[in-house]
Amino acid sequence: MRYLAVKRAARAIGAPLGVYAALSTGYVLTLTAAALLPRRSMRSSLPLPLFDLVIPAHNEERTLPRLLESISALDYPPERLRVHIVADNCTDRTAEVARRAGAIVYERRDAERIGKGFAISLGLSAALQLAGQAHDGVVFIDADSDLTPQFLRVLAAYLDAGAQAIQAYYSVRNAGDSSVAMLRYVALCLYHYLRPLGRSRLGLSAGLRGNGMCFRRQVAELGWSAHGLTEDIEQHFRLLEHGVRVVFAPEAVVQAEMPVTLRGAVAQNSRWERGRLEALAREVPRFLQLAARRRDPSALDAALEQLVAPLSVCVAACALTLLSGIVGQSRALRLLGLWTLAGQSSYVLLGLRVAGAPPGAYKALAAAPRYILWKGWVWLRATIRPPARWQRTIRLGETLS
């Protein structure tokens, strides 16, 4: 009798997990197939646009110099770009470092309105007050990043081709420092490269990723009113409301430094996962309403993206479906578990190939089981314990306080 109860319980748990795993796997495999479609090259013509680079920075005196050096090394006329740095509630020398490099600096001190979105709002408003043409662009860069030399040339080509909003490829700079950093690189290959590329091939809006975003000046004049943990998702909704589709520019690469240990990555991942959950509760209904009202496939896709859990959670759901099929002696659940695990594996391997990942990325997959367990814990933790609105990530060479 007890054995029959265990079988029924296993099947009852496995059935909804299997449905979710199948739908999630089908979604990412569709984007994977689309990403394999041929690309077209982009070339810019004169005149080159003027770019305003808006950089929110909270206690980034250590990482900011590297970004400023990469900006100085850009293959772009220096007279055609302006650098705006918002030193947001800083207690270090961020503003001094920025001024010494010749940037336009705004020091913001507000103990009530804390967060990256408020810093972006200030920088954007200040940049738009300066002279510019409609074809010029405003670019948002995180202070712990650096840019590839052709970054602005690529964005200029996309603007020249008619793009109104562009998302660059946001990747990992220090992927080789540890298996944790390399697994984060793998995740961003899929989430920041493969999936936006697939959306672009399907004519959908690629979405915003918070770093490496570029708006044509007339689009930037819509302003930035998103101030929560999901400010990029909120801003994406606002763009879609105004009929603006985000284009993905895989050739424009912005790289950021990521934590090299699981312990150091807790704050950053908790913030990201809490943001996903907030987006699920607040933004998905808005995207679905917009999709129904305007019959907009990009809004529908934006809602579906938030309904798909992180890769680690999806893989765990696939594995639990298989386990439920074994315990519950259900051939359908076993087959569904095996199919979804195979589908997720194909998604990862094809994603790495499309993104041109180095051999180390494939080797790092050996540490994935431990990472999946850790990420599942972070995901559950984020559901019950909201993180700070703007808590700096602990990076290489720094200590936890």
N, C-alpha and C positions, 0 to 999 in steps of 0.2 A: 504493500500500500504506500509506504513511504517512497519507494522507488518510483512509482507512478506519479506521485506528487512532484518529485524532483524533475521528472521528464516534462511534466506539464509546465512547471515553473520555468524551465530552461527554454521551452518553446515560446512561452508567453513573453519572456524577455527578449529572445532572439528575433522574433518576428518584426517588432517595430525597429529594432536596431538594424536588421537586415534591409528593411525598406529605406531607412535613412542612408545607410552605407551605399546602397545601390544608386539612389538618386544623386548623392554627392559625387560618387565615382563617375556616373554618367555625365554629370555637369563638367567636371574637370577634364574628362577625356574628350568631350566636345571641343573645349577650348584648346586642348593639346592638338587635336587634328587640324583646327583652324590655324594654329600657329605654324604648322608645317607648310602652309600655302606660300607661294612665291612672294617675295618682297619687291618693292620698287625703291630705287635709289632717290635720294633727295639732294638737290643742288640749289644753292642760294644765288640770287642775282643782286646787283647793286640797285639802290643804295642799301647798305647794311643798316638794320634797325639799331636804335639806341636802347641798351638794356639797363634797367635799374635792378640791381641785386639787393634784395632785402634779406638780412640775416638776423634772426632773433638769437640772442646769446645770454645764457644764464650761467655765470661763473665759468667762462670758457677761456681763461687766459692761457691755458696750456695747449688747447687744441686749435684756437683761433689762428695763430701764426701760420700753421700749415695750410689752412684754407686760404688765407690771404696770399701766401706764396703761390698756390695753385692758380689763383685769380690773376696774379701778375704774370704767370707763365702761359695764360690763355693765348691761343692763336686768334686774336681779335684786336682791332684797333683800340688802344686804351681810351681814346677820346670818345669812343662810342659806348662806354659803360660807366656807371656810377655805382659805388658800393655804399649801402646804408646798413649800419649795424645798430641794433637796438640792444643796449646793455640793460637787461631786464632784472631789476632787484638784485644786482650783483654786489657781492662783498669782497671781490678780488679786483685785479687790475685789468679786467676785460676792456673797459672803456679806454684806458690809457694805451693798451696794446693796439686797439683799433685806430685811435687818433694818430699814433706814431706811424701807422702804415698808410695814412692819408685818407682813411674812410670818413664818411659823414656819420657822426655818432649821435645817438639819442639815448640819454640815460632816463630810464623809467623806474619810478619808485612808487609802488602801490601795494600796500599790505593786504588789501581786500580783494582786488581783481588780479589774481595770480594765475599765470598760465601762458603757454606759447601763443595762443590765439590773440591775446591782448597785445603782446609784443608785435605780432604780425600786423595787427590793425594800425598800430602807431607808425610802424615803418612804412606801410603801404600808403597811408594818408599823407605822410611827409613826402614820399617819392612822387605821388601824383600831383603835388603842388608845384613841382618843378616842370619846366617846359618839356614837351614831348609831342610826337606825332602819333596818329592813330595806329600806324603799323609798328610802333615800338613795343617793347615787351617788358614785363615786370617778372622777375624770377625770384623764387623763395628757396633759400638754401639753409640747412642746419649748420650751426657753427662748428660741429665736430666732423665736418666733411671735407673732401677735396674734389676737384673737378678735373676731368680729362682735358687735354689741350684744345680739342675740337668742340668742346661743350657748347659754346655760344654760336659757333659756326653752324652746328647742326640745328639748334633751335631757330636760328635765322632762316635756314632753309625751309623748315616746317612752317614758319610764319609766312614766308614768301609763297608757299604753296596754298595758303589760305587757312591754316589752322588758327583757331581762336584760343584754345587752351591746350597745353602740352604737358605731359608727364614724362620726365626723363627716367632712365633706368637707375633705380636706387639700389646700390649693391653694398658689399662689405669690403672695406679696405684691408683689414688685418685678418683675413680668413685663414692664413697659414700659421697664426699664433697658437692655436689650440684646436682640438676636435670640436669644442663648443662653438667657437667662432666659425669653423668650417661648416658645421651643421646649420648655423644661422645663414651662412652664405647659400647653402643648398635651399633653405626655405625661401630666401629672397629670389633665387633663380626661378622658383615656381610662382611665387605670389607677386613679385615685382617685375618679372620678365615674361615668362611663358603665358600667364593668364592675360595680362594687358595686351600682349602681342596677338593672342587669339581673338580678343575682343576687337582690336583694330582691324584684323582681317575680315571679321564678320560685320564691320560697319557699326559696331557698338561703341559706346563711350568707355575709354580705357580706365577711367577712375583716377582719383588723386591718392598719392601715397605720403603726403606731408613734407617731403623733401625733394627738391628738383622739379618744382612746379613752375610753369611759365604761362602767363596770361598776356594776350594782346592788350595794349593799354586801354582800349575802350571796354574790354571785358573786366579788367582790373578795377575800372571805375565803378563796378557794381559793389565794391567794397568787400570787407572781410568781417562778418558778424559771428563767425563760429568760434566759440571760446571753450568748448568742453574737451574731453578726452578724444572725441571723435571729430575734431575740427575739420579734417580733410574730407570725411564722409559728409558732414553738414554742408561744406562748401561745394562739394560735388552735386548734392541735391539742388543747391541754389543755382548752379550753372545749368543743370538740366531744366529747371523751372523756366529759365530764360532762353531755352533752346540751344544751349552751348554744349557741344560734345567735346570730350577730352581725347586728344590724339596721343598715342604712345610713340616716343622717340627712342628706340633701343640704342641708337648710336651715340646719344648724349648720356654720359655716365657720371653719376655722382656717387662717391663712395664714402661711407661713414664708418667710424670705429665702433666695433661691437665688443661687449664683455667677453673675456676669455675663460671664465669659469661659470658654472651653473649658479653659484652663490651670488656672483656679481651681476648675473642676468636676471635675478628675481624681480627687482624693482621695475626694470624696463619691460619685461614680459608681462608682469602683473598689470602694468598700465595699459599695454596693448590689448591684453585679453579683456580687461574691464571695459576698454573702449569698444571692443567688438560686441560685448554683451549690451552695453548702452545703445549701440547702433541697432542691435537686434530689436530691442524694446521700443525705441523711439523713431529710428529712421526707416526701418522696413515698412511700417504702415504708410508712411509718407510716400516712399518710392512706389509702393503698390497702388496707392490712390492716384499718383501722377501717371503711372503706366496705364491705368484703366481710363483715366480722364482724357489722355492725349494719345492713347494707343502707342506709347513710346517703348520700344523694345529695350532701349538703354536703361530706362528707369526700372523695368522688370528685371533686367540682368543685375542691376545694382542691388536690388532687394535679394535676389537669389544668392549673390556673393556673400551677403551677411548671414544667410541661413546655412552656409557651408562652414562647418567648424574647422579649426586649424588642422593641418595635415596629421599631426600626431593623434589628435582626437578621432579623426576619421579612420585612421589605420587601426586604432584601438577598437572602434566600433566594428570594423570588418573582422578583426580577430575574435571579438566576443561573439559575433554572429556565427563564425565557424565553431567556436567552442560550444555555443548553445546547441548547434546542430549535432555535435558529437555527443554531448550529455543527453540531449533530448531525443537522440536517435531520429533526427529529421534529415532526410536526404536533401530536401529543398534548401534548408538552412545551411547545410554543409556546402552544397554547390554554390549558394549565394555568397557565403563567406570566402570560399576559394576564388570565385570570380572577382569579387570586389578587392581582395588582397592583390590579385594579379593586375587588376586595373589600376590600383594605386601605385603599384611597383612600376608599371609601364609609364604612368604619369610622371613619376620621379625621374626615371632613367631617360625618357625622351625629353623632359624638361631640361635636364642637365646637358644633354646633347645639343638642343636648340640654343641654349644660352652659352655654349662653348666653354663649359666648366672644365677646370684642370683635373688631372688624375686624382689629386688629393681629395676632391669632392666625393668621388666614388668610394675611396678608401674610408672616408669619414662615416659612411653609411653603416659600417660595422658597429659604431657606437650608438646607432639610432635607437635600439630597444631601451637603453637607459635614458636617453633623451625623451623618448615617448612617455615613459613613466613620470619623469620629472615635469614635462610639459602638461601632462594630465593633472598633476598636483597643482601646478600654477593656475591652470584653467579653473579648477574647483575653488582654489583660494580666492581668485579674482571675483567669483560670484558672491562671496560673503564678506570680503574685506576690501573696500575701495581703496586704491593707492592714492598717494599725493598727486595733486594736479600737475605739478612740474617738479619732479624729483630727479636730480641728475643721476645718470647711470654711472656706476663705478667702472672705470676703464683700466687698462693695463698701466701699472705703475702707481695706481692709487689704492687707498685702503678704505675699508668700510668703517664708518664712524659710528 
